[in-house]
């Protein structure tokens, strides 16, 4: 492989890095503005014994979805800080 080819490969990779960084910044701005899908909160528990199971399930799903949302946000910020 000639030195000219290596420079071309490096230049191409640098251009790809710039494009990916720009895409990540757009995604991060969308997340900050809140344009992503919002996680709906579970309905208020009315105290009915028959509703306990459904309420607990809804709360578990809500917590899982919020945790994923936070993890994705942290991953985007981490990537942006190292690119």
N, C-alpha and C positions, 0 to 999 in steps of 0.2 A: 504494500500500500504506500503510495507516494505521500509526501508531506502536503502536497496540494489537496489531496483527498481528505487528509486529516483535518485541515483547516476548514474545508467545506462542511465536513461532518460536525465539527465544533460549532460553526456558525449556524447550521441548521438546528442543532440542539438548543443553542441560545435563543433562537427565534421561537422555538416551541415553548421554552421556559417562559418567555415574555408573554406569549399567548395564553398559556395556562394560568399565569399569575393574574392576568387581566380577567379571565373567566372566574377565578376564585374571588377576586375583588367584587365582581358583579354579584356573585352569589352571596357574599357577605353583606353587601349593601341591601339586598333583597331581604335577608334575614333580619337585619337591624330595623328596616322599615316595617317589618311585620307582614310582608306580602306572602309569606309562606302560609301553608294551611294551619289554621289555629286548632288547638286541641280543645274540644268542648269539655267543660266541667261536668261532672256527674250531677244529676238532679239532687235537690235537697232531700235528705232522708226524712220521711214522714212519721217514723216510729212504728209502722206496721210490721209485726213479726214476719209476715209472709214476704215482705220486701227486703229483708236483711240480705239474703243471698245475692239478689240482683244488684243491690247497692254496693256490696263488698266487691263484686266482680267488676262493676263499673269503675270503682275507685282504683282497683288494681290496674285496669287497662289505662286509666288516666295517668297514673304514676309512671307506668312503663313508657307511655308515649312521651311524657314530659322529659323523662330521663334520656330517651333517644334524641330528642330535640336538643338537649343540652350537650350531649356527646357530639352530635354533628357540628354544633356551633363551636365547640372546643377544638375539634379537628380542623375546621376551616381556619380558625385563628392560629393554630399551631403551624399549619402549612404556610399561611401568609407570613408568619414571622421568620420562616427559614428559606423562603424563596426570594 
